[in-house]
Amino acid sequence: MYTSSAQPHSQLPPSQPPSMATSSARPLQLDQWANTKAPLTSSQRASVNRLAEWLHRNSSDFKQQQQQQQQQSTQPTSSQQAASANTTAIEDGAQNALETADSKNGQPSTSSSDPIALPDAGAPLVSAQSFLAWYTQLSDSVTSSTQTSHLQALQRISDTTSTADILLAQLEACQVNVSELRAGTAFVQDSSRGIREQAQALLDSQTHLDTLAEDVASRLSFFTLLPYATNMLSSPDSSIVYSQAFLELMDQLEMALLFLQQEPAGSYRDAALYRMRYSQCVTRAATLAKMAVVRDIKSEAERTAERVRQLESNRNAADGKTAVTPPTSDVKGKARERSDDNTDNQQPALANDTAAALFGDAARQVTKLRPLIFELQKRASHTAASSTPSASTAAEFESLLQECRTAWYQYRRPLLSRVLLQRVTEIETQAASTQGSNGALHPIVQLARGGIDLLRSVLQSEFELYQQFFGGGTATDDTATEATSQGKEMDAGLDTYLSELSETVTARLRPKLSKEEDPLVLAQTSSAIADAGESAWTRSLLPLLNETQNRGMQERVMGVWGKVLGL
């Protein structure tokens, strides 16, 4: 649009009159036409000048010059030079592009960076030729600026299109790669299915082998136990029987014997040999346990006897010192006798220090010996109740357990009998000294009451201590009958032991009761014996009670007959 308007003189009018086309007259110039044919007035020329100035101010070159002037006034010199260089480079690039485009179109290139010669206000455009030159330069400047912006936009569009094409190509390549990866994944899954099945089969085989290895190791442990058991049972250290390892060894030996007695271990080549060796080890362990129990019971009884003797010597020395003090007057004799009777009634049957020596020290051995005794009781009851070939060893375990009980009776009986005899002698002496006093009981009754209290204290404590060492509770429901029979045998042995201890007191009472003829004394003695109550140790007093009651009945009958005959 600007090109056609900027070059009106280079083209012919679209339609000319025939007179002008065929005329041989000289062509009319623009200046001549403007001066002669269409002269401009001064107001029209001023209007044209204002239009030219307005176009110049709205041109891109003028705006660029204004921006450059502002940047030069606000930025340093280096920034101004860089901006000038960039502006020059842009103008040169745009000029080259315009020149290239003009050369292609067959038009001369016009630099847009050339300054536009504005009409001077003092010398306005006075001719059409000067206006045409100025207007042509202004049109070229506007065309150059517009074409440069258009080329830059086209370049940006081209670059963006190229980038989009590259991204599309990469996206297509990614899609191809993803498709290949999916195909590869499906192939790997199909191929690895067989590998997984083989791995699962190998894992199952490994688990089976581990189970077999554990079974073999557990079975071998029953055979590898023999050297360890032999070394421990052959140890010269006698205190090894009190360790937890010894008790665990006894259980392990029992488990090994049970394993070798069952199938398929019973058919192994060396099963009979190992059964024999393990049976010997069990017997050896039980023997060591029995020896330890007997040894400790004996040593504890010896220590207790020594301590009791020391207490008696100290007590005798104290009594000798008190015997030196002068007696009181006869006026207060009865009062003194009553006070002595009250003191005897309040005095315990057995001294506290003697009771502590007899039962307190022995009770401390329960924690040490009870596990060993329990192992013997457990094997005696289990082997007696089982139907396995090892049941033949029940008598052996019971024999060892009975030896422990016998050792208890053997070493405790002399100790307690001596204490009982000494205390009964003291009671008898005190009863004889109070004979004939007003309000005093018969010596036999005093002896019976004091003896029964003494037996109650000693035998009850001894029974409880015995139960702590040899108490039951090891039998199961399947072995109730065997446990009951063993309990009866144990009670029989304990009854015999307690009866022998009570005989120490009853032996002193029986001769006196056989000579006594007073029914009242016999009745009081029977009442004192019957007051012992019903307990485990009172069964030993039943014969004496029956004898006393029968003797009392006889004397009462004889008295009645005597009165009848006397009448």
Backbone torsions as a table, in degrees:
resi	resn	phi	psi	omega
1	MET	NA	-42.4	179.4
2	TYR	-72.5	-31.8	-176.8
3	THR	-67.3	-43.0	-179.5
4	SER	-68.2	-32.5	179.4
5	SER	-80.6	-26.2	-178.0
6	ALA	-79.9	-19.6	-177.1
7	GLN	-126.8	65.6	179.2
8	PRO	-75.8	-22.4	-175.4
9	HIS	-83.1	-11.3	-177.5
10	SER	-93.4	-3.6	179.5
11	GLN	-124.5	152.8	177.2
12	LEU	-85.2	152.9	176.2
13	PRO	-60.7	148.7	-176.8
14	PRO	-61.2	-36.1	178.8
15	SER	-141.6	120.0	-179.2
16	GLN	-112.7	150.2	176.9
17	PRO	-63.9	151.1	179.9
18	PRO	-63.8	-25.9	-178.7
19	SER	-69.5	-34.9	-179.9
20	MET	-77.5	-35.8	-179.4
21	ALA	-70.4	-31.8	-176.1
22	THR	-98.4	-5.0	-176.7
23	SER	-78.5	145.9	178.3
24	SER	-98.4	15.9	-178.5
25	ALA	-76.5	162.5	-179.4
26	ARG	-70.0	139.3	179.9
27	PRO	-63.1	148.6	-178.3
28	LEU	-83.4	128.0	177.7
29	GLN	-82.9	159.1	-177.5
30	LEU	-67.9	-38.6	-179.6
31	ASP	-66.4	-40.8	178.9
32	GLN	-64.6	-39.8	179.1
33	TRP	-66.8	-38.5	-178.2
34	ALA	-73.0	-31.4	-176.4
35	ASN	-85.7	-37.6	-172.3
36	THR	-103.7	-46.5	-173.8
37	LYS	-82.5	-41.6	-178.3
38	ALA	-138.1	72.1	-179.3
39	PRO	-68.4	146.8	-179.8
40	LEU	-98.9	141.6	176.8
41	THR	-82.7	171.7	-179.7
42	SER	-65.8	-36.0	178.0
43	SER	-68.2	-37.5	177.9
44	GLN	-66.4	-40.7	178.5
45	ARG	-65.3	-38.6	177.1
46	ALA	-62.5	-38.6	177.6
47	SER	-64.6	-40.3	177.8
48	VAL	-64.3	-40.3	178.5
49	ASN	-63.7	-40.4	177.5
50	ARG	-64.2	-38.5	177.5
51	LEU	-63.9	-40.1	179.7
52	ALA	-65.5	-41.8	179.1
53	GLU	-65.1	-39.2	179.1
54	TRP	-65.0	-41.1	177.7
55	LEU	-64.5	-38.2	179.7
56	HIS	-65.3	-41.6	-179.6
57	ARG	-68.6	-27.4	179.1
58	ASN	-91.2	2.0	179.0
59	SER	-76.7	155.8	-179.1
60	SER	-68.2	-32.6	-179.4
61	ASP	-65.4	-41.5	-180.0
62	PHE	-65.4	-40.1	178.6
63	LYS	-65.7	-38.8	177.9
64	GLN	-65.1	-40.7	178.6
65	GLN	-63.4	-39.6	177.8
66	GLN	-64.3	-41.8	178.6
67	GLN	-64.5	-40.5	178.6
68	GLN	-63.8	-40.6	178.8
69	GLN	-64.4	-39.0	177.9
70	GLN	-66.5	-42.9	179.0
71	GLN	-64.3	-38.0	179.1
72	GLN	-65.3	-30.3	-178.7
73	SER	-81.5	-20.2	-176.2
74	THR	-109.6	-25.2	-175.2
75	GLN	-103.7	159.3	176.5
76	PRO	-65.6	176.8	-176.7
77	THR	-67.0	-37.9	-179.3
78	SER	-65.5	-41.1	179.2
79	SER	-66.5	-36.6	178.1
80	GLN	-64.9	-40.3	-179.8
81	GLN	-66.8	-40.8	-180.0
82	ALA	-65.1	-41.7	179.2
83	ALA	-65.2	-39.1	178.9
84	SER	-65.1	-40.5	179.8
85	ALA	-64.6	-43.2	179.6
86	ASN	-64.1	-41.3	179.8
87	THR	-64.4	-41.1	179.7
88	THR	-64.9	-40.5	-179.3
89	ALA	-66.1	-40.4	179.4
90	ILE	-65.2	-44.2	-179.5
91	GLU	-65.4	-37.9	178.4
92	ASP	-66.0	-42.8	178.9
93	GLY	-63.4	-43.4	178.9
94	ALA	-64.5	-38.6	179.5
95	GLN	-65.2	-41.3	178.7
96	ASN	-64.3	-41.3	179.1
97	ALA	-64.5	-38.8	179.0
98	LEU	-67.8	-40.8	178.9
99	GLU	-63.0	-39.4	179.2
100	THR	-64.7	-45.1	179.4
101	ALA	-64.4	-39.1	179.7
102	ASP	-68.3	-36.3	179.1
103	SER	-66.8	-34.3	178.1
104	LYS	-69.8	-35.7	-179.0
105	ASN	-85.0	-4.8	179.8
106	GLY	78.8	23.5	-179.1
107	GLN	-115.0	146.8	178.2
108	PRO	-71.3	145.4	-179.6
109	SER	-85.0	141.5	179.3
110	THR	-123.2	125.4	-177.7
111	SER	-71.5	131.1	178.2
112	SER	-81.9	-10.6	-178.1
113	SER	-89.1	-6.9	179.2
114	ASP	-69.9	138.1	-179.4
115	PRO	-67.2	141.2	-178.9
116	ILE	-85.9	128.7	179.1
117	ALA	-79.2	101.0	-179.0
118	LEU	-75.8	149.4	176.6
119	PRO	-64.4	136.9	-179.9
120	ASP	-78.2	135.7	-179.9
121	ALA	-64.9	-30.5	179.4
122	GLY	-79.5	-23.6	179.1
123	ALA	-127.9	75.8	-177.6
124	PRO	-64.9	166.8	179.7
125	LEU	-65.8	122.4	-176.2
126	VAL	-111.5	-9.7	-177.0
127	SER	-135.0	158.0	178.5
128	ALA	-69.2	-28.7	-179.7
129	GLN	-67.0	-45.1	179.0
130	SER	-67.0	-36.5	176.8
131	PHE	-66.3	-40.2	-179.6
132	LEU	-65.1	-40.7	178.8
133	ALA	-64.8	-44.2	179.4
134	TRP	-65.5	-40.7	-178.8
135	TYR	-67.4	-37.6	178.6
136	THR	-64.8	-43.3	178.2
137	GLN	-63.2	-39.9	179.4
138	LEU	-66.7	-39.2	178.8
139	SER	-65.5	-41.4	178.4
140	ASP	-62.9	-38.9	179.7
141	SER	-64.0	-44.6	179.2
142	VAL	-64.6	-42.1	179.4
143	THR	-63.1	-42.4	179.7
144	SER	-62.8	-43.9	-179.7
145	SER	-64.9	-42.9	179.9
146	THR	-66.0	-40.8	-179.0
147	GLN	-68.4	-35.0	177.9
148	THR	-64.1	-45.0	177.9
149	SER	-62.7	-38.8	179.1
150	HIS	-64.9	-40.1	179.2
151	LEU	-67.1	-39.6	178.1
152	GLN	-64.0	-41.3	177.9
153	ALA	-63.6	-42.4	177.3
154	LEU	-61.4	-37.9	179.3
155	GLN	-65.4	-41.4	178.0
156	ARG	-64.1	-41.8	177.9
157	ILE	-62.7	-40.2	178.9
158	SER	-64.4	-43.7	178.5
159	ASP	-63.2	-43.8	179.0
160	THR	-62.5	-40.3	178.1
161	THR	-63.7	-40.7	177.9
162	SER	-63.7	-42.7	178.4
163	THR	-62.5	-41.8	178.2
164	ALA	-63.2	-40.5	177.8
165	ASP	-62.7	-40.4	179.0
166	ILE	-64.7	-43.5	178.9
167	LEU	-63.3	-40.4	177.5
168	LEU	-63.2	-39.4	178.2
169	ALA	-65.1	-42.1	177.6
170	GLN	-65.2	-38.8	178.0
171	LEU	-62.8	-42.3	177.1
172	GLU	-63.1	-39.3	177.5
173	ALA	-64.6	-39.1	177.6
174	CYS	-64.3	-41.2	177.7
175	GLN	-61.4	-39.6	177.6
176	VAL	-64.5	-43.4	179.6
177	ASN	-64.0	-41.4	178.5
178	VAL	-62.5	-41.8	177.7
179	SER	-62.0	-41.1	177.8
180	GLU	-65.2	-40.4	178.3
181	LEU	-63.8	-41.1	178.2
182	ARG	-63.2	-42.2	177.6
183	ALA	-63.9	-40.4	177.6
184	GLY	-65.4	-38.5	178.4
185	THR	-63.9	-43.8	177.4
186	ALA	-61.9	-38.9	178.7
187	PHE	-66.2	-41.0	179.6
188	VAL	-65.5	-41.1	178.6
189	GLN	-63.1	-42.8	177.7
190	ASP	-64.6	-38.6	-178.4
191	SER	-74.1	-34.1	-177.0
192	SER	-80.5	-10.6	178.6
193	ARG	-61.6	-42.5	177.0
194	GLY	-66.3	-37.5	178.7
195	ILE	-65.9	-40.7	178.3
196	ARG	-63.5	-40.6	178.2
197	GLU	-63.5	-41.5	177.2
198	GLN	-65.6	-39.4	178.7
199	ALA	-64.6	-40.2	177.8
200	GLN	-64.3	-39.7	177.0
201	ALA	-63.9	-41.0	177.7
202	LEU	-65.2	-38.4	178.4
203	LEU	-64.6	-42.7	177.1
204	ASP	-62.5	-40.6	178.0
205	SER	-64.8	-40.1	178.3
206	GLN	-64.6	-41.7	177.5
207	THR	-62.3	-41.6	178.1
208	HIS	-63.4	-41.2	179.0
209	LEU	-66.3	-39.1	177.1
210	ASP	-62.4	-41.4	178.1
211	THR	-63.1	-42.7	177.8
212	LEU	-63.2	-40.5	179.9
213	ALA	-64.1	-41.0	177.6
214	GLU	-64.5	-41.2	178.4
215	ASP	-63.4	-42.9	179.3
216	VAL	-64.4	-42.6	179.9
217	ALA	-64.6	-40.2	179.0
218	SER	-65.9	-36.9	178.0
219	ARG	-72.2	-37.0	177.9
220	LEU	-67.3	-28.1	-179.4
221	SER	-62.2	-28.7	177.6
222	PHE	-70.2	-22.6	179.3
223	PHE	-95.1	-33.0	178.9
224	THR	-76.0	-6.9	178.9
225	LEU	-72.3	-23.1	-173.2
226	LEU	-61.5	-48.3	179.3
227	PRO	-60.9	-40.5	179.8
228	TYR	-64.3	-43.8	179.8
229	ALA	-65.5	-39.8	-180.0
230	THR	-63.8	-43.0	-179.6
231	ASN	-65.6	-42.2	-178.9
232	MET	-68.3	-42.4	-178.0
233	LEU	-73.5	-17.7	177.4
234	SER	-95.7	5.7	-177.9
235	SER	-68.4	137.7	178.1
236	PRO	-74.5	-10.7	-179.5
237	ASP	-76.0	114.5	-178.1
238	SER	-75.6	-16.9	-179.1
239	SER	-82.8	-0.6	-178.0
240	ILE	-68.8	-22.8	-178.5
241	VAL	-69.3	-18.5	-179.4
242	TYR	-87.8	-5.3	-177.0
243	SER	-81.6	158.2	177.6
244	GLN	-68.8	-29.7	179.1
245	ALA	-63.2	-35.2	179.4
246	PHE	-66.8	-42.8	178.4
247	LEU	-65.3	-39.7	176.8
248	GLU	-65.9	-35.5	178.0
249	LEU	-63.3	-39.4	178.3
250	MET	-62.7	-40.9	176.6
251	ASP	-66.1	-40.6	178.9
252	GLN	-64.9	-37.8	177.1
253	LEU	-65.3	-39.1	177.1
254	GLU	-64.2	-41.9	178.2
255	MET	-65.4	-39.6	178.2
256	ALA	-64.0	-42.1	177.2
257	LEU	-63.2	-42.4	178.7
258	LEU	-63.7	-37.9	178.3
259	PHE	-66.0	-42.1	-178.0
260	LEU	-73.7	-18.3	178.6
261	GLN	-86.2	-11.0	-179.2
262	GLN	-103.9	164.7	176.7
263	GLU	-89.7	146.9	5.8
264	PRO	-88.6	0.2	-176.1
265	ALA	-65.4	-26.7	-178.9
266	GLY	-65.6	-22.0	-179.8
267	SER	-97.3	6.9	176.5
268	TYR	-65.0	159.0	-174.7
269	ARG	-64.6	-43.7	-177.2
270	ASP	-102.9	19.8	-177.3
271	ALA	-63.8	-41.9	-179.0
272	ALA	-63.4	-40.9	179.3
273	LEU	-63.7	-44.9	-179.6
274	TYR	-68.2	-35.3	176.4
275	ARG	-61.4	-42.2	179.3
276	MET	-64.2	-44.5	-178.4
277	ARG	-66.0	-41.2	179.3
278	TYR	-68.0	-36.3	175.6
279	SER	-61.9	-40.6	176.7
280	GLN	-63.9	-39.5	178.6
281	CYS	-65.3	-40.6	178.4
282	VAL	-63.3	-43.5	178.2
283	THR	-63.1	-41.7	178.9
284	ARG	-63.1	-43.8	179.9
285	ALA	-64.5	-43.1	178.4
286	ALA	-64.4	-37.7	178.0
287	THR	-64.8	-41.6	177.5
288	LEU	-62.8	-40.2	178.2
289	ALA	-63.6	-43.5	178.7
290	LYS	-63.2	-43.0	179.9
291	MET	-62.8	-39.9	178.9
292	ALA	-64.8	-41.4	-180.0
293	VAL	-64.8	-47.4	-179.4
294	VAL	-63.0	-41.8	-178.8
295	ARG	-63.7	-43.8	-179.1
296	ASP	-70.1	-37.0	177.3
297	ILE	-63.7	-42.1	180.0
298	LYS	-65.2	-48.0	-178.6
299	SER	-64.3	-37.6	178.9
300	GLU	-68.0	-38.3	177.5
301	ALA	-64.9	-39.1	178.2
302	GLU	-65.6	-43.0	178.2
303	ARG	-64.5	-39.6	179.1
304	THR	-65.2	-42.2	178.8
305	ALA	-62.2	-40.8	178.8
306	GLU	-64.7	-40.1	-179.8
307	ARG	-69.3	-38.6	178.5
308	VAL	-64.0	-39.7	177.5
309	ARG	-63.0	-40.9	177.2
310	GLN	-63.3	-40.4	178.5
311	LEU	-65.1	-39.8	178.7
312	GLU	-65.5	-41.7	178.4
313	SER	-64.1	-40.8	177.4
314	ASN	-64.8	-39.0	179.6
315	ARG	-68.8	-39.8	178.4
316	ASN	-64.7	-39.0	177.6
317	ALA	-63.9	-39.5	178.3
318	ALA	-67.5	-38.5	177.8
319	ASP	-66.4	-35.1	177.7
320	GLY	-64.6	-35.7	178.0
321	LYS	-69.3	-39.5	-179.7
322	THR	-72.9	-24.8	179.9
323	ALA	-70.6	-20.5	-179.0
324	VAL	-72.5	-23.7	-178.2
325	THR	-65.2	140.2	-176.8
326	PRO	-67.9	147.4	178.6
327	PRO	-72.2	161.2	179.1
328	THR	-82.8	171.8	-177.9
329	SER	-69.8	160.7	-179.2
330	ASP	-71.5	-19.0	-178.4
331	VAL	-62.6	-35.3	-177.6
332	LYS	-100.1	21.1	-176.7
333	GLY	-65.6	-44.2	-178.5
334	LYS	-64.9	-39.9	178.8
335	ALA	-64.7	-38.3	179.3
336	ARG	-65.5	-38.6	179.5
337	GLU	-65.3	-40.0	178.7
338	ARG	-64.7	-40.3	178.5
339	SER	-65.4	-36.4	177.1
340	ASP	-65.4	-39.1	178.1
341	ASP	-63.2	-42.7	178.6
342	ASN	-64.4	-38.2	179.0
343	THR	-65.0	-40.1	178.8
344	ASP	-65.6	-36.0	179.7
345	ASN	-68.9	-34.1	-178.7
346	GLN	-85.5	-18.3	-177.3
347	GLN	-71.2	136.0	179.2
348	PRO	-65.4	154.7	-178.8
349	ALA	-62.9	-32.4	-179.4
350	LEU	-135.4	136.7	-179.0
351	ALA	-59.5	147.0	-177.4
352	ASN	-63.3	-41.6	-179.7
353	ASP	-67.3	-35.8	177.2
354	THR	-68.5	-41.3	177.6
355	ALA	-63.7	-39.2	177.7
356	ALA	-65.4	-37.7	179.2
357	ALA	-69.3	-35.7	-176.9
358	LEU	-77.8	-38.6	-170.8
359	PHE	-119.2	-30.7	-178.3
360	GLY	-69.1	-45.9	-179.3
361	ASP	-67.8	-37.7	-180.0
362	ALA	-68.2	-31.9	-179.8
363	ALA	-65.7	-23.3	178.7
364	ARG	-70.9	-16.4	179.2
365	GLN	-84.4	-4.7	-176.9
366	VAL	-63.6	-45.9	-178.9
367	THR	-61.4	-29.7	-176.6
368	LYS	-84.5	-40.1	-172.7
369	LEU	-100.4	-24.5	-176.6
370	ARG	-58.6	-41.8	178.0
371	PRO	-59.0	-39.1	179.8
372	LEU	-68.1	-43.7	178.5
373	ILE	-64.6	-37.2	178.9
374	PHE	-64.1	-39.7	177.9
375	GLU	-61.5	-40.7	178.0
376	LEU	-67.2	-42.7	179.0
377	GLN	-64.7	-40.3	-178.5
378	LYS	-64.0	-44.6	-179.0
379	ARG	-72.2	-33.3	177.3
380	ALA	-65.6	-40.9	-179.1
381	SER	-76.3	-40.3	-177.9
382	HIS	-69.5	-45.3	-178.4
383	THR	-68.8	-31.1	177.7
384	ALA	-71.1	-29.0	-178.0
385	ALA	-89.4	-18.2	-175.6
386	SER	-83.9	156.8	177.9
387	SER	-101.7	10.6	179.7
388	THR	-78.8	164.3	179.0
389	PRO	-60.3	-20.1	-179.5
390	SER	-74.7	-3.5	179.4
391	ALA	-65.6	-17.9	179.1
392	SER	-68.0	-16.6	179.9
393	THR	-88.3	1.0	179.8
394	ALA	-61.0	-42.6	179.4
395	ALA	-62.6	-34.5	-179.9
396	GLU	-67.2	-46.1	177.9
397	PHE	-64.7	-40.8	178.6
398	GLU	-64.5	-35.5	177.6
399	SER	-65.2	-42.6	178.0
400	LEU	-64.4	-40.3	178.6
401	LEU	-65.8	-38.2	178.3
402	GLN	-66.7	-33.0	175.7
403	GLU	-63.8	-37.6	176.7
404	CYS	-64.2	-43.6	178.4
405	ARG	-64.3	-41.3	179.5
406	THR	-61.9	-39.4	177.5
407	ALA	-62.9	-37.8	176.6
408	TRP	-61.5	-49.4	179.4
409	TYR	-63.0	-39.7	-173.8
410	GLN	-66.8	-42.2	-174.0
411	TYR	-93.3	-17.5	179.3
412	ARG	-92.8	-29.1	-176.0
413	ARG	-61.8	-50.8	-179.7
414	PRO	-60.9	-37.1	-178.8
415	LEU	-63.8	-50.1	-178.6
416	LEU	-71.1	-36.5	179.4
417	SER	-62.4	-39.8	179.5
418	ARG	-64.8	-43.0	179.4
419	VAL	-66.1	-43.1	179.5
420	LEU	-63.1	-44.0	-179.2
421	LEU	-62.7	-42.4	179.8
422	GLN	-64.9	-42.7	-178.7
423	ARG	-69.4	-37.9	178.0
424	VAL	-64.6	-38.3	176.8
425	THR	-61.5	-41.5	177.8
426	GLU	-64.0	-41.2	179.3
427	ILE	-65.0	-41.7	179.4
428	GLU	-64.3	-39.2	178.7
429	THR	-65.0	-43.9	178.2
430	GLN	-64.0	-38.2	179.1
431	ALA	-66.7	-39.3	178.9
432	ALA	-68.1	-33.1	-179.0
433	SER	-71.2	-26.2	-179.6
434	THR	-94.2	2.7	-178.6
435	GLN	-66.7	136.9	-179.6
436	GLY	90.2	-8.0	178.8
437	SER	-76.4	149.6	178.2
438	ASN	-68.0	129.8	178.8
439	GLY	82.2	-2.0	-179.2
440	ALA	-84.2	144.7	177.9
441	LEU	-74.5	167.1	177.2
442	HIS	-65.5	143.7	-179.7
443	PRO	-56.2	-36.8	179.4
444	ILE	-65.4	-40.8	178.7
445	VAL	-65.7	-42.9	176.9
446	GLN	-61.9	-42.0	178.3
447	LEU	-64.3	-40.1	179.4
448	ALA	-64.8	-47.0	179.9
449	ARG	-64.5	-46.5	179.6
450	GLY	-64.4	-40.3	179.2
451	GLY	-66.1	-41.0	179.0
452	ILE	-65.0	-42.6	177.0
453	ASP	-61.4	-39.9	178.8
454	LEU	-64.7	-45.2	178.5
455	LEU	-64.1	-39.6	178.3
456	ARG	-59.8	-44.2	-178.2
457	SER	-68.4	-46.9	-174.0
458	VAL	-75.8	-49.6	-174.7
459	LEU	-69.8	-35.6	177.3
460	GLN	-65.5	-42.7	177.4
461	SER	-65.6	-39.3	179.3
462	GLU	-67.2	-39.2	178.1
463	PHE	-64.1	-44.1	178.9
464	GLU	-65.3	-39.7	178.2
465	LEU	-65.9	-39.6	178.0
466	TYR	-63.1	-40.5	179.4
467	GLN	-65.8	-31.2	177.1
468	GLN	-65.8	-34.7	179.8
469	PHE	-85.5	-47.6	-171.2
470	PHE	-117.1	25.7	179.9
471	GLY	-64.9	158.3	-178.9
472	GLY	-81.3	-154.6	-179.8
473	GLY	101.0	6.4	-179.5
474	THR	-96.8	-13.2	-176.7
475	ALA	-83.3	148.2	177.8
476	THR	-98.4	180.0	179.9
477	ASP	-66.1	-32.5	-180.0
478	ASP	-71.0	-19.0	-176.6
479	THR	-115.6	35.0	-176.6
480	ALA	-65.9	-40.9	-177.7
481	THR	-66.0	-46.7	-179.5
482	GLU	-65.1	-38.7	178.6
483	ALA	-65.3	-36.6	179.1
484	THR	-66.2	-41.8	178.7
485	SER	-65.1	-41.5	177.5
486	GLN	-65.1	-36.5	177.6
487	GLY	-65.2	-37.1	178.1
488	LYS	-66.0	-42.3	177.7
489	GLU	-63.1	-41.6	178.6
490	MET	-63.9	-41.6	178.7
491	ASP	-64.6	-37.0	179.0
492	ALA	-63.2	-44.6	178.0
493	GLY	-64.9	-39.5	179.3
494	LEU	-69.3	-38.0	177.4
495	ASP	-62.5	-42.2	177.9
496	THR	-61.4	-42.7	-179.8
497	TYR	-63.5	-46.1	179.9
498	LEU	-68.4	-34.1	177.5
499	SER	-65.4	-39.0	177.7
500	GLU	-64.6	-36.9	177.4
501	LEU	-68.9	-42.3	180.0
502	SER	-69.6	-21.2	178.3
503	GLU	-63.3	-23.9	177.3
504	THR	-60.4	-36.3	179.2
505	VAL	-87.1	-45.0	-177.4
506	THR	-66.0	-28.3	177.7
507	ALA	-66.0	-27.6	177.1
508	ARG	-82.1	-26.1	-178.8
509	LEU	-85.6	-36.7	-172.8
510	ARG	-59.3	-47.2	178.7
511	PRO	-62.2	-36.6	-179.6
512	LYS	-69.5	-38.1	179.9
513	LEU	-70.0	-32.4	179.7
514	SER	-66.9	-25.3	179.7
515	LYS	-94.3	-13.2	-176.6
516	GLU	-78.7	135.2	-179.0
517	GLU	-115.7	-6.0	-178.6
518	ASP	-80.2	116.7	179.4
519	PRO	-61.8	-32.2	-179.7
520	LEU	-65.2	-42.9	178.5
521	VAL	-64.0	-42.5	179.0
522	LEU	-64.7	-38.3	178.8
523	ALA	-66.8	-43.1	178.2
524	GLN	-64.3	-37.6	177.8
525	THR	-66.2	-42.5	177.2
526	SER	-62.0	-40.9	178.3
527	SER	-63.2	-40.1	179.0
528	ALA	-65.0	-39.1	178.9
529	ILE	-70.2	-39.8	-179.5
530	ALA	-68.3	-24.3	179.1
531	ASP	-68.3	-7.4	179.7
532	ALA	-64.6	-23.3	177.2
533	GLY	86.2	-174.8	-179.2
534	GLU	-105.0	110.1	177.4
535	SER	-151.0	-179.9	-175.1
536	ALA	-66.4	-33.2	-174.5
537	TRP	-89.4	-13.8	-177.1
538	THR	-75.7	-14.1	178.3
539	ARG	-61.7	-27.1	179.1
540	SER	-71.9	-14.8	179.7
541	LEU	-94.9	-5.8	-178.2
542	LEU	-61.7	-42.1	177.9
543	PRO	-59.8	-43.0	179.1
544	LEU	-64.8	-38.7	178.6
545	LEU	-63.6	-43.7	178.9
546	ASN	-63.8	-41.8	179.1
547	GLU	-62.9	-42.7	-178.9
548	THR	-65.7	-43.2	179.6
549	GLN	-64.8	-42.0	177.9
550	ASN	-63.6	-40.9	178.5
551	ARG	-63.5	-40.0	178.3
552	GLY	-64.7	-42.0	177.7
553	MET	-62.5	-41.8	179.4
554	GLN	-62.5	-45.0	-178.9
555	GLU	-65.7	-35.9	179.0
556	ARG	-68.4	-40.8	177.9
557	VAL	-64.0	-42.9	179.0
558	MET	-62.8	-38.7	178.3
559	GLY	-63.8	-41.0	179.2
560	VAL	-64.3	-44.8	179.2
561	TRP	-64.4	-36.2	178.6
562	GLY	-63.2	-41.2	178.5
563	LYS	-66.5	-38.6	179.8
564	VAL	-65.6	-45.6	-179.6
565	LEU	-68.0	-31.8	179.4
566	GLY	-67.2	-28.0	177.7
567	LEU	-71.0	NA	NA
